Amino acid sequence: MSAEADIPSLVGVHHLKLPVRDLARSEAWYGRTLGYQRAAEFLEKGVLIEIVLSHPAGGPDLALRLAPDRAEAAAGFDYFAIAVPDGAAIEALAARLEALGEPHGGVWRGLRGWVLPSLHDPDGHEVRFYTMEEHTPHEPGEVMRMVDPLESAEQVRPAAP
């Protein structure tokens, strides 16, 4: 039996979960900036403790869990990158965020695709976006390397001031 035969079958990310300090504030922000909508609620001892947001255009489900201490500890880190189809979609997203007055890091040429970093939600979590479209061909199993992302990345379009 080959080692590959023992590898479990996985199909993608089911949902992302973030600790937050204020469910209503976070829900409003994800709805306003990215179009997320409430899909499920979890109550514990009669208290709303978690909500699940879904994205009408195919983004990953996002669970927001009321956990103020954990939210504070997690602030500033980019736990995930939400995929967008291509360069045009990431440019459109950057323009939308700018129109909403949401600061971000601009669109950059990343290791394999284009990245839009440094958008922060109300708890300070970095919400990062990366294109599925790639600019650099590579072979399956090939390990790509970026030595210093800030030095080697090429900014495509800077964020609005």
N, C-alpha and C positions, 0 to 999 in steps of 0.2 A: 504494500500500500504506500502511495506517495505522500509526502508531507502536505501537498496541496489538497489531497483528498480529506485531510483532517481539519482544514481551515473552515470555520463556520461561515455560513451564508449571511451576508449583511447587505442591506439595500440602501442605506443612507441614514440621515439623522431623523429620528422620529419627532423630537421637539428639543428646544433649548429651554433652560430654566435659569432665571436670575433671581437673586435675593433683592428685595426692594424695601425702602423705608416707608413708602406710602403707595398703596395699590392704585388709588384713584389718580394720583398725579402721574404715575408711570403709565397707566393705561391711556390717559389722555395724551401723553407725549408720544407714545408709540402709534396711537391712532392718528394724531395730527401730522407727524413727520413721515410715517411710512405706510399709513392706511390700514393698520391692524384693527381687528374687530374682536370683541369678546365672543368666545365660543363655549367656554365652560367655567364653572365656579366650584371651588372646594370650600366647604365650611367645616370647622372643627369646634365643637361645643357651642354651636350657634353663631360663630364668628367667621366672617369671610376671611380666609387666610391665603387663598391662592386663586388666581384667574389664569385661564389659558386664552391666548389671543391667536386668531388665525389670520392669514393674509389672503385677500381675495384674488391675488394674481400669482399665487404659488409659492410664496416665501415660506420658510419653516415656521411651524407653530412655535409660539413663545409663551412659556409659563412664567408668571411673575408671582413669587412667593414672599409674603410678608415676613421679613427677617432683617430688621434694622441693623443689628450688629454685624451680620454677615455682609450686608450691602455695603456698609462702611469699609469693611476689610477688603472687599473685592473692587472697590472704586479704582479706576485708572487702568485696569488690566483689560486686554482684548481677549476674552475667552473664546471667541468664535468670529468667523467672517461670514457674512450672509452673501450668498452667490447672486450675481446679476448676470444676464446673458452675455453681454458684450460691451465694447467700448462706448457705443452710442447710449446704451442703457445706463452706464455708470456716469457718463456726462450729463444725462438727463436728471439722474438722481442728484448729482452735485448742484445743478441749477435749481432743482426743487428745494433743496436744503438752504441754498443761499436766499431764495425768495421767501422762505419761512424765517430767515434770520438765524439759522442754526450754523454756528461755526464748525468747520471741519478742516482737514489737512490738504484738500485739493486732490486731484486725480494724479496718481503716480504710475509709472511703469514698474511693476513688481517683478518678482522672480519668474513667474510664468504668465501672468496676465496683468491687468490693470487693477489698482487698488485705490480705494478712497478710505483713508484712515482718519482717526481723531475726531469722530463725531461722538459726543458724550451724552448719555441719557441723564435724567434728573438725579440719579444716584452716582454719577461719575463713571459708570461702566463705559468702556470704549466700544462703540458699535462700528465695526469695520465691514467694508464691502469689497468683494473681489470678483473679477469677471471669470466666467467659465471659459470664455474665448481666451486662447493662449497666443502669445506672440513668439514664443520660443519652442521650436520642436524638440522633442526628447524621446528617447526610447523607453518602452516599458521597463520598469525596474531601475532605470538610471537615477542616480542620486544627484540632484542639482544642488548648487551651493551659492549662497549670497553671503559675502563676508561681512559687510556692514551696510544694512539696508539704506541708511541715510546718505552714505557716501556713494553707493553704487546705483541707487534708484534714480530714475529720471522723471522729474515732475512734468506731467503733460499739460496741466492747467492749474495754476495756483488758485487757492480759495479766495473768495471775495474778501476785501478788507472789512 
